[in-house]
């Protein structure tokens, strides 16, 4: 049996929260700009990891949990580990 209020409830659950989207967009832009302007490479790596985590949150907000899981595992996890390993073989500060 079709109930119109159940359909309305499903529609409301599928909406994104625009205030959260704007806040995430602002944070992502700030973190990205900070990451490319830093001279301390370890700090830049940490900011890129935070950027990847924020992107995972954006994917969850867009109801794409599989992409968010991949972004968190690869972007915030493996890539950060590889960048820190590469940094350990070089100098920490950019000239």
N, C-alpha and C positions, 0 to 999 in steps of 0.2 A: 504494500500500500504506500502510495506517495504522500509524504507529508511535507508541506512547503517550508515549515520551520527547520526541518532537518537539512534541507538543501541550503537554506540561509546560513545555518551554523557551519556547514562545510565551506561555504564561500568566505565567511569571516575568518576561519582558521587558515585559509590559504593566502591571506593578504600579508604583505610585508609591512613592517613598521617604518614609516618614512623618516621619523626622527632618528631612529637607530641607523638607518642608511646614510643620512647626512652626517651624523657623528663619525661613522666608520670611514666615509669618504674623506672627511677632514683629517682624521688621524692617519689614514693611509698616505695622503699627500704630504703631511708634515713629516712622517717617518721616512718617506722616500727622498724628500729634499734634504733632510738631515743626513741620511745615509750617503748621499753622493757628495756632500760638502765636507764631511769629516776627514781629518787627516790621520787620525788614529784608526788603523785598519781593523783592529779587534772590535772597537766600538761600532765601526761600519758593519762588520759581520753580525754583531748582535742586533743592530737595527734592521738589517735585512731579514734576520730570523723573526723579529717582531712584525715586520711587513708581511712575511709569509703567514704568520699566525693570524694577523688581521684579515688577510685574504681568505683564509680558511673560514673565519667567522662570517665573512661576506657570502661565501658559497653556502654556508648553512642557512643564512638568512634568505637566500634565494631558493631554498629547499632542494639543494643539490648536495646531499650529504656524502655521496660517493666521491665527488670531486673534492669536497672539503677534507675528507679523510686522506686522500692522496696528496693534497697540498700540504697538510700538516705533517704527514709522514716523510715526504720527499723534500718539501721546501723548508720547513722548520726543523726537521730532524736530520736527514742524511746530508743535505747541502751544507747546513751549518757545521756539521762534523767534518766534512771534507774541506771546507774553507778554513776552519781552525787548524786542521792538519797541515794544509798548505802554508798557512801563516806561520806555523811553528818552524818552517824551513826557510823563512825569509825574515826581513826586518819588519818590525811592527808599525813603524811610522813612515808615512809617505813623505818623499822629499819635496 
